[in-house]
Amino acid sequence: MGKEKFGFQAGLDNFKKTIKAKFPNDGEAIDKYISVLYNAYIMVPLWMAVKCLPRPLAFLAKLLFYLPYLNRVRYYVLSTTEEVLSSITKNKELIGWLTYSCGDYGLPPSLSSFGIHALVAVHYMTGSSYPVGGPGKVGVYAVQTLEKYGGKAFVRCPVKHVLINSKGQTYGVKLEKGDTEIHAPIVICACGAYNTYARLIPQPHQQVFQPALDAIQTKVRPSKSHMYLFAGFEGSPQELGAPSYNLWCYPTWDHDPAQAAWLQSDCDLDHLSMYFVSFPSAKDPTWEARHPNKTTCI
């Protein structure tokens, strides 16, 4: 934060110890924040799970489990991070440090959902992990599991559009390469609602979804973009002193005006509101054997 360095160590007890050492007069507020944080961490996934259930089961789940906690869940999801934290403490600087991970979800405290903040903050509370052999191993084992149960994985196969029959039912996708069709009873689009309805639904069927598109454009603003730079260096991570922990860098603890200034400057690099630095090669115990005298950075 600015010129000040601060290390959040893995483990809840370590988190409490370090943040209370920095803000010795705010111990009670920090304890309350942690209590609310973990409460939201438990409740928000339940709210998401109900959204994913078929309607009859969702209705039953709401009656049995959801309604008693409805107001609390709505508060966590619909309140901003700033609103919830301001109800706990009036120390704006403490709020700035507690929201150090806001770069992970791309919005400052005044715009982000506290529910999302809670999921991210608790996720990192016990530290993070890195796949031995590099992130490519995640794909390798995922595909192996997929194929084990009869599935197939296709790479570099952009989808041209979703296939819809005369009854308005989806029955697969058409690929851009060779107009190949892949038929399936269920199609899941993970490219966002707007891209799905505006780009992947064939023109004759788009009018059906136009009200949904209008609602998205009116109520949901586009998310912030991120630029990644992947760099490679000569020398091992040990020789270059590359750390295995991640770095979030901010010009100030006051995230809202910093991000506003960044956007108003037309994203001038002199007004960066945040940036992230990590050295993947320093996290992987097999890296040196596979790529000696090399270091990677993102």
LINVENGI-V756735 format. One record per residue. SS is DSSP state (H for helix, E for strand, L for the rest). NEAR is the number of other ideal C-beta (glycine too) atoms within 12 Angstrom. D_LAST is the distance of its C-alpha to the last C-alpha in Angstrom with 1 decimal. Layout:
SS/NEAR/D_LAST  SS/NEAR/D_LAST
//
This chain:
L/27/19.4  L/15/20.5  L/10/21.2  L/16/21.8  L/15/19.7  L/25/20.4  L/20/19.4  L/31/20.0  L/19/21.0  L/19/21.5  L/14/25.0  H/25/27.2  H/14/29.5  H/17/26.8  H/32/25.5  H/26/29.1  H/18/29.8  H/22/26.9  H/34/27.2  H/23/31.0  H/19/30.9  H/27/29.1  L/27/31.5  H/15/34.7  H/15/36.9  H/26/35.0  H/20/35.3  H/18/37.4  H/27/35.0  H/31/32.0  H/20/34.1  H/20/35.1  H/39/31.5  H/27/30.6  H/20/33.7  H/33/33.0  H/37/29.4  H/23/30.4  H/23/33.3  H/36/31.2  H/30/28.8  H/22/31.9  H/31/33.6  H/35/30.9  H/21/30.2  H/29/34.0  H/34/34.2  H/22/31.5  H/18/33.4  H/27/36.7  H/18/35.1  H/14/34.4  L/19/37.9  L/11/40.7  H/12/42.9  H/10/45.8  H/17/43.6  H/20/41.6  H/15/44.9  H/15/46.2  H/24/43.0  H/22/43.2  H/14/46.9  H/15/46.4  H/20/43.0  H/25/41.5  H/18/44.2  H/14/44.8  H/23/41.2  H/20/40.8  H/15/41.0  H/24/38.5  H/32/35.9  H/19/36.5  H/24/35.9  H/35/32.6  H/31/31.4  H/21/33.0  L/30/32.6  E/28/29.6  H/41/27.7  H/29/29.4  H/23/32.8  H/35/32.5  H/39/31.1  H/23/33.7  L/19/36.4  L/26/35.3  L/28/34.8  L/14/35.5  L/24/33.1  H/23/30.5  H/26/28.3  H/31/28.3  H/36/27.3  H/37/24.3  H/37/23.1  H/45/23.9  L/45/21.8  L/39/18.6  L/35/16.9  H/40/18.0  H/31/14.6  H/23/14.4  H/30/17.5  L/26/17.1  L/30/20.6  L/35/22.2  L/36/25.0  L/28/27.8  L/26/26.5  L/35/24.8  E/31/27.0  H/43/27.6  H/35/27.7  H/35/24.1  H/43/23.2  H/39/25.2  H/29/23.6  H/30/20.1  H/37/21.4  H/28/23.5  H/22/21.0  H/28/18.9  H/27/22.1  L/18/22.5  L/19/18.9  L/19/16.5  L/14/16.4  L/23/14.4  L/20/16.2  L/19/17.8  L/20/17.1  L/20/13.7  L/20/13.4  H/16/15.7  H/17/18.4  H/16/18.5  H/16/19.6  H/17/22.0  H/17/23.9  H/17/23.9  H/18/25.6  H/14/27.9  H/14/29.1  H/15/29.5  H/14/31.6  H/12/33.5  L/11/35.0  L/8/35.7  L/14/32.7  L/13/30.8  L/19/27.2  L/17/26.8  L/10/23.6  L/9/23.4  L/17/26.5  L/18/26.2  E/30/29.0  E/21/31.6  E/28/33.4  E/34/34.8  E/27/38.3  E/23/41.0  L/15/44.6  L/10/47.8  L/8/47.8  L/16/44.4  L/16/42.9  E/25/39.5  E/19/39.9  E/23/36.6  E/31/34.3  E/26/34.7  E/22/32.0  L/16/31.5  H/16/32.0  H/11/35.8  H/13/36.5  L/17/36.2  E/20/37.1  E/24/35.9  E/17/38.3  L/18/37.6  L/12/39.5  L/12/36.5  L/24/33.4  L/15/30.4  L/20/28.1  L/10/24.6  L/17/23.7  L/15/25.3  H/22/29.0  H/24/29.1  H/20/27.6  H/25/29.9  H/29/33.1  H/23/32.6  H/21/31.1  H/32/31.9  E/31/35.5  L/24/38.1  H/16/39.9  H/13/43.3  H/24/41.8  H/21/39.6  H/15/42.5  H/15/42.6  H/25/39.2  H/16/39.6  H/13/40.5  H/21/37.3  H/22/35.3  H/16/37.2  H/14/36.5  H/20/32.8  H/16/32.7  H/11/34.9  H/11/33.5  L/15/29.8  L/12/27.5  L/12/24.5  L/16/21.2  L/21/18.6  L/9/16.1  L/17/12.3  L/13/10.4  L/12/6.9  L/14/5.7  L/15/4.7  E/18/6.2  E/19/8.9  E/20/11.4  E/14/15.0  L/21/16.0  L/22/15.5  H/29/13.4  H/18/16.9  H/16/17.8  H/20/14.9  L/13/15.2  L/30/11.7  L/20/12.4  L/23/12.3  L/22/12.4  L/28/10.1  E/24/10.5  E/29/12.0  E/22/13.3  L/32/16.4  L/23/19.1  L/27/21.8  L/30/22.8  L/26/24.7  H/39/22.2  H/28/24.7  H/21/25.8  H/30/22.4  H/30/21.2  H/18/24.6  H/22/24.3  H/27/21.0  H/21/22.6  H/13/25.8  L/15/24.3  L/10/23.3  L/17/19.6  L/12/20.0  H/12/16.9  H/11/19.3  H/20/19.8  L/22/16.4  L/34/17.3  L/34/14.0  E/22/10.3  E/25/7.8  E/22/5.8  L/30/5.4  L/31/6.4  H/31/7.6  H/36/10.1  H/31/11.7  L/29/12.6  L/28/14.5  L/16/18.0  L/18/18.5  H/27/15.6  H/20/17.7  H/14/20.6  H/18/18.8  L/22/16.7  L/16/18.4  L/18/17.4  E/26/13.8  E/31/10.5  E/28/7.0  E/25/3.8  L/23/0.0
//
